[in-house]
Amino acid sequence: GDLGPFNPGLPVEVPVWLAINLKQRQKCRLIPPEWMDVGKLEEIRDQERKEDTFTPMPSPHYMELTKLLLNYASDNIPKADEIRTLVKDTWDTRMAKLRLSADSFVRQQEAHAKLDNLTLMEINTTGTFLTQALDHMYKLRTNLQPGESAHSQDF
């Protein structure tokens, strides 16, 4: 697509990749997203800790954006270290909930799960573990079924 022309001193929305590229070449100053504020992130963290279920996040790519912006433009983000800590705390809380949910899912031998308000990165971090655990459970169940032939197949 077409980007520009850019007028000096006027804020403009551009894709993250372009903003980071311009920042690396010292051609711009990045303005963090509205949600990347200490007060808002504290509310999000506290809400996540209070709720048993996953709360909606301010962006479906909050971790990716935080990492990119803090790595390449931390000088443009007020209280960058506090923001990094708050996002990490929120991530850790959500990962702990996800592990507990996966453990409960496996223990109760559920057939399906509802993954509301999880981001793709969060799902991806446990996807391999969960699919392998379910695969092992399936193999154990099929091998323990009475009345089946002694020959088991490994899928």
C-alpha positions as CSV (number, residue, x, y, z in Angstrom):
1,G,0.0,0.0,0.0
2,D,0.9,3.6,-0.2
3,L,2.3,5.3,2.9
4,G,3.1,8.9,3.2
5,P,3.8,11.6,2.5
6,F,4.6,12.3,6.1
7,N,4.6,15.8,7.5
8,P,7.1,16.6,10.3
9,G,5.7,16.9,13.7
10,L,2.3,15.5,12.9
11,P,1.3,12.1,14.4
12,V,0.3,9.5,11.9
13,E,-0.8,5.9,12.2
14,V,1.5,3.4,10.4
15,P,2.1,-0.3,10.6
16,V,4.3,-1.4,13.5
17,W,7.0,-2.7,11.2
18,L,7.3,0.8,9.5
19,A,7.2,2.6,12.9
20,I,10.1,0.5,14.2
21,N,12.1,0.9,11.0
22,L,11.7,4.7,11.1
23,K,12.6,4.7,14.8
24,Q,15.7,2.7,14.2
25,R,16.7,5.3,11.5
26,Q,15.9,8.1,14.0
27,K,13.3,9.5,11.7
28,C,10.4,9.4,14.2
29,R,9.2,9.2,17.7
30,L,6.8,6.4,18.6
31,I,3.6,7.0,20.6
32,P,2.7,4.0,22.6
33,P,-0.9,2.6,22.4
34,E,-3.4,4.0,24.7
35,W,-3.5,0.8,26.9
36,M,0.3,0.9,27.4
37,D,-0.1,3.0,30.5
38,V,0.9,2.1,34.1
39,G,-2.5,2.8,35.5
40,K,-4.4,0.9,32.9
41,L,-2.0,-2.1,33.1
42,E,-2.3,-2.2,36.9
43,E,-6.1,-2.4,36.5
44,I,-5.8,-5.2,33.9
45,R,-3.3,-7.1,36.1
46,D,-5.5,-6.8,39.2
47,Q,-8.7,-7.8,37.3
48,E,-6.9,-10.8,35.9
49,R,-5.8,-11.9,39.4
50,K,-9.4,-11.5,40.8
51,E,-11.2,-13.4,38.1
52,D,-11.2,-17.2,37.7
53,T,-11.7,-16.9,34.0
54,F,-9.6,-15.1,31.5
55,T,-10.3,-11.4,31.1
56,P,-10.3,-9.6,27.8
57,M,-6.9,-8.1,27.0
58,P,-6.4,-4.6,25.6
59,S,-5.0,-5.9,22.4
60,P,-4.9,-9.4,20.9
61,H,-1.2,-8.9,20.4
62,Y,-0.4,-7.2,23.7
63,M,2.7,-9.3,24.4
64,E,4.2,-9.0,20.9
65,L,3.6,-5.2,20.8
66,T,5.0,-4.7,24.3
67,K,8.1,-6.6,23.4
68,L,8.7,-4.8,20.2
69,L,8.0,-1.3,21.5
70,L,10.0,-1.8,24.6
71,N,12.9,-3.3,22.7
72,Y,13.1,-0.6,20.0
73,A,11.5,2.5,21.5
74,S,11.7,2.3,25.3
75,D,13.0,5.9,25.3
76,N,9.6,7.0,23.9
77,I,7.5,5.1,26.4
78,P,7.1,6.7,29.9
79,K,7.8,4.3,32.8
80,A,8.9,1.6,30.4
81,D,10.4,-0.6,33.1
82,E,7.1,-0.5,35.1
83,I,5.1,-1.3,32.0
84,R,7.4,-4.3,31.2
85,T,6.9,-5.6,34.8
86,L,3.1,-5.2,34.7
87,V,2.8,-6.9,31.3
88,K,5.0,-9.7,32.6
89,D,3.0,-10.1,35.8
90,T,-0.2,-10.2,33.7
91,W,1.3,-12.8,31.4
92,D,2.5,-14.9,34.3
93,T,-1.0,-14.8,35.9
94,R,-2.6,-15.9,32.7
95,M,-0.1,-18.7,32.1
96,A,-0.7,-20.0,35.6
97,K,-4.5,-19.9,35.0
98,L,-3.9,-21.7,31.7
99,R,-1.8,-24.4,33.3
100,L,-4.5,-24.9,36.0
101,S,-7.2,-25.1,33.4
102,A,-5.2,-27.6,31.3
103,D,-4.6,-29.7,34.4
104,S,-8.3,-29.6,35.3
105,F,-9.2,-30.4,31.7
106,V,-6.9,-33.4,31.6
107,R,-7.9,-34.7,35.1
108,Q,-11.6,-34.5,34.4
109,Q,-11.1,-36.1,31.0
110,E,-13.0,-33.4,29.2
111,A,-13.7,-33.6,25.5
112,H,-13.6,-29.9,24.7
113,A,-12.6,-26.6,26.3
114,K,-13.7,-23.0,25.9
115,L,-10.8,-20.7,25.4
116,D,-12.5,-17.3,25.6
117,N,-10.3,-14.2,25.8
118,L,-7.0,-16.0,25.2
119,T,-4.6,-14.5,22.7
120,L,-3.0,-16.6,19.9
121,M,0.4,-16.4,21.6
122,E,-1.1,-17.8,24.9
123,I,-2.8,-20.6,23.1
124,N,0.4,-21.4,21.2
125,T,2.5,-21.7,24.3
126,T,0.4,-24.5,25.7
127,G,-0.8,-26.0,22.4
128,T,2.0,-28.5,22.1
129,F,1.9,-29.6,25.7
130,L,-1.9,-30.0,25.7
131,T,-2.1,-32.0,22.4
132,Q,0.7,-34.3,23.6
133,A,-1.0,-34.8,27.0
134,L,-4.3,-35.6,25.2
135,D,-2.6,-38.0,22.9
136,H,-1.0,-39.9,25.8
137,M,-4.3,-40.0,27.6
138,Y,-6.0,-41.4,24.4
139,K,-3.3,-44.1,24.1
140,L,-3.6,-45.0,27.8
141,R,-7.4,-45.3,27.6
142,T,-7.3,-47.4,24.4
143,N,-4.8,-49.8,25.9
144,L,-6.9,-50.1,29.1
145,Q,-10.1,-50.9,27.3
146,P,-11.2,-54.5,28.3
147,G,-12.2,-56.9,25.6
148,E,-10.0,-55.5,22.9
149,S,-7.3,-57.4,21.2
150,A,-3.9,-57.7,22.7
151,H,-2.4,-55.9,19.8
152,S,-2.4,-52.1,20.2
153,Q,-1.5,-49.7,17.5
154,D,0.6,-46.7,18.0
155,F,-0.8,-43.7,16.1
